[in-house]
Amino acid sequence: MPAMFHSGDTYSPTDRIKYLYPIHIDDLAVDFPELKIVICHVANRWIKDCMEVTYKNKNVHADFSGLVLGNFSEKFEKFMKTELEQIITYAGNPKYLLYGTDWPNSSMSSYLNIMKNLDLPDDKKEIILW
């Protein structure tokens, strides 16, 4: 069973941002290499830092769920599509990236639309989706 860590943006005024920064998960991944870790929400706002942790550590994955409440705006959808394509290009393989939505708080259609429009071959999309 993987350990899942909320990371990135928060709606709670009592959460401490320093504990949501994904770089701290690197220590855990290095100290416990057999532990399977999922960084939730691709640490949205620190997406590239999250991907460095996942790229470096074979026991770490990230999901791109719960990025907004409801539907994506057109601008945010374009932004997130670009971010996901860049991190996949950087790492060379999307095998560490997991599809998710956080439904019912987030709409499934927004996430499926991103998947449909990612500039990736279908076999790479399947890796993320399944």
C-alpha positions as a printed NumPy array, in Angstrom:
array([[  0.   ,   0.   ,   0.   ],
       [  1.555,   3.355,  -0.998],
       [  1.885,   6.295,   1.345],
       [  0.066,   9.311,  -0.088],
       [  1.089,  12.864,   0.808],
       [ -0.992,  15.958,   0.186],
       [  1.292,  18.519,  -1.378],
       [  0.971,  21.897,  -3.031],
       [ -1.889,  24.346,  -2.83 ],
       [ -4.3  ,  24.282,   0.088],
       [ -7.599,  25.916,   0.839],
       [ -7.067,  25.733,   4.587],
       [ -5.777,  28.908,   6.251],
       [ -4.397,  26.787,   9.106],
       [ -2.194,  24.539,   6.918],
       [  1.482,  25.409,   6.907],
       [  2.836,  25.794,   3.397],
       [  6.324,  24.601,   4.381],
       [  4.92 ,  21.101,   5.024],
       [  3.207,  21.037,   1.631],
       [  6.434,  21.648,  -0.311],
       [  7.376,  18.389,  -2.1  ],
       [ 11.144,  18.558,  -1.657],
       [ 10.843,  17.133,   1.871],
       [  9.504,  13.884,   0.431],
       [ 12.931,  13.272,  -1.11 ],
       [ 14.36 ,  12.546,   2.372],
       [ 11.646,   9.988,   3.026],
       [ 12.114,   8.366,  -0.386],
       [ 15.865,   8.057,   0.099],
       [ 15.648,   6.782,   3.688],
       [ 12.897,   4.235,   2.862],
       [ 13.516,   3.058,  -0.728],
       [ 11.022,   0.183,  -0.404],
       [  8.192,   2.555,   0.531],
       [  5.925,   3.426,  -2.396],
       [  5.067,   7.121,  -2.221],
       [  2.479,   9.196,  -4.087],
       [  2.741,  12.981,  -4.08 ],
       [ -0.845,  14.141,  -4.463],
       [ -1.826,  17.032,  -6.745],
       [  1.639,  17.135,  -8.415],
       [  2.398,  19.637,  -5.624],
       [  0.561,  22.228,  -7.721],
       [  2.488,  25.47 ,  -7.72 ],
       [  5.719,  23.462,  -7.244],
       [  5.121,  21.048, -10.099],
       [  8.669,  21.04 , -11.425],
       [ 10.067,  20.423,  -7.93 ],
       [  7.627,  17.549,  -7.527],
       [  8.767,  16.042, -10.796],
       [ 12.409,  16.264,  -9.773],
       [ 11.581,  14.199,  -6.675],
       [  9.657,  11.627,  -8.734],
       [ 12.253,  11.514, -11.508],
       [ 15.095,  10.981,  -9.042],
       [ 13.393,   8.383,  -6.836],
       [ 12.021,   5.21 ,  -8.417],
       [  9.681,   4.687,  -5.445],
       [  7.875,   8.024,  -5.887],
       [  4.902,   8.78 ,  -8.153],
       [  2.645,  11.818,  -8.42 ],
       [ -0.994,  12.249,  -9.276],
       [ -2.542,  15.28 , -10.912],
       [ -5.831,  15.256,  -9.057],
       [ -7.583,  17.981,  -7.08 ],
       [ -6.032,  20.915,  -8.894],
       [ -9.191,  23.066,  -8.743],
       [-12.69 ,  22.861,  -7.337],
       [-15.21 ,  22.241, -10.124],
       [-14.166,  22.753, -13.742],
       [-10.906,  24.142, -15.087],
       [-10.995,  27.556, -16.667],
       [ -9.752,  27.586, -20.257],
       [ -6.573,  29.402, -19.153],
       [ -5.847,  26.949, -16.344],
       [ -6.428,  23.981, -18.629],
       [ -3.883,  25.358, -21.125],
       [ -1.441,  26.072, -18.3  ],
       [ -1.758,  22.583, -16.811],
       [ -1.508,  20.864, -20.199],
       [  1.755,  22.72 , -20.839],
       [  3.071,  21.907, -17.353],
       [  2.315,  18.204, -17.707],
       [  3.88 ,  18.028, -21.169],
       [  7.023,  19.764, -19.911],
       [  7.512,  17.471, -16.946],
       [  6.93 ,  14.361, -19.074],
       [  9.447,  15.659, -21.622],
       [ 11.946,  16.369, -18.83 ],
       [ 11.652,  12.902, -17.325],
       [ 11.361,  11.171, -20.705],
       [  8.581,   8.844, -19.603],
       [  5.221,   9.389, -17.907],
       [  5.408,   6.14 , -15.882],
       [  5.588,   8.074, -12.578],
       [  2.493,  10.194, -13.343],
       [ -0.956,   9.022, -12.221],
       [ -4.342,  10.175, -13.468],
       [ -6.849,  11.341, -10.87 ],
       [ -9.61 ,  13.903, -10.407],
       [-10.681,  14.232,  -6.729],
       [-14.258,  13.85 ,  -7.918],
       [-16.811,  15.065,  -6.773],
       [-14.84 ,  18.184,  -5.742],
       [-13.245,  18.402,  -9.177],
       [-14.954,  17.58 , -12.456],
       [-13.934,  14.469, -14.348],
       [-14.502,  16.188, -17.687],
       [-11.726,  18.746, -17.078],
       [ -9.163,  16.031, -16.369],
       [-10.284,  13.823, -19.242],
       [-10.055,  16.814, -21.567],
       [ -6.444,  17.418, -20.523],
       [ -5.645,  13.757, -21.14 ],
       [ -7.291,  13.875, -24.565],
       [ -5.341,  16.99 , -25.551],
       [ -1.906,  16.056, -24.194],
       [  0.677,  16.027, -26.956],
       [  1.592,  12.394, -26.301],
       [  1.144,   9.153, -28.202],
       [ -1.836,   7.072, -27.079],
       [  0.376,   4.38 , -25.501],
       [  1.936,   7.016, -23.199],
       [ -1.501,   8.337, -22.274],
       [ -2.53 ,   4.781, -21.372],
       [  0.404,   4.557, -18.948],
       [ -0.929,   7.607, -17.084],
       [ -4.561,   6.515, -17.171],
       [ -3.98 ,   2.951, -15.985]])
